[in-house]
Amino acid sequence: MKIKLIRTGGIIPITKAAEAEVEITAHELEGLLEKIQPDSPAGRIKDGNYYELTAGNSRTPVDLEKIPDEYKALFSKLKSDLKIISNKKGPV
């Protein structure tokens, strides 16, 4: 299954993404997504970074501080592989 980590926000609003092919069942993915959900769907904090995980047609906000130990290496690699896909800077 292919998953994609997407990071948005920041001081300079840049969208970054990284993909990985993982051997995880849909059931395991569902359990993981439940564990890493943000505590509150509160509004965005100015200049904050926000992460989402996509798998298939599903796009879910995630809290990287909640990643279980068995997935830390995967998410560390995804985070280090993030590449710019969109830069929403205005005119200079």
C-alpha positions, -999 to 999 in steps of 0.1 A, spaced: 0 0 0 13 35 -8 10 62 18 19 99 16 28 123 44 19 159 36 31 189 56 14 222 53 18 256 70 49 271 85 63 307 86 66 305 48 35 286 36 51 257 17 34 223 11 58 193 12 51 156 7 68 122 7 55 88 -3 64 53 7 53 18 -2 45 -1 30 34 -36 39 5 -28 61 -31 -41 60 -61 -18 59 -70 -30 94 -35 -21 107 -37 13 89 -71 20 105 -57 13 140 -26 34 134 -47 64 122 -69 61 153 -38 63 175 -22 93 158 -53 116 155 -47 151 168 -64 156 202 -85 184 190 -97 196 157 -90 232 169 -82 259 144 -48 262 129 -21 281 148 -4 309 128 29 297 114 23 261 127 31 230 107 3 205 101 6 169 89 -18 146 70 -15 111 59 -30 98 27 -37 62 18 -58 56 -13 -86 82 -13 -84 88 25 -67 119 39 -63 121 77 -48 147 99 -20 133 122 0 142 153 35 130 147 41 131 185 18 101 189 35 77 164 38 42 180 74 29 184 69 3 156 62 31 131 87 57 142 114 47 116 88 48 88 76 83 98 111 95 104 121 85 69 89 101 54 96 133 73 132 134 62 121 127 26 96 156 24 100 176 -8 83 209 -18 52 204 -39 36 238 -35 48 273 -25 21 298 -18 43 328 -14 27 360 -26 44 386 -48 76 401 -35 
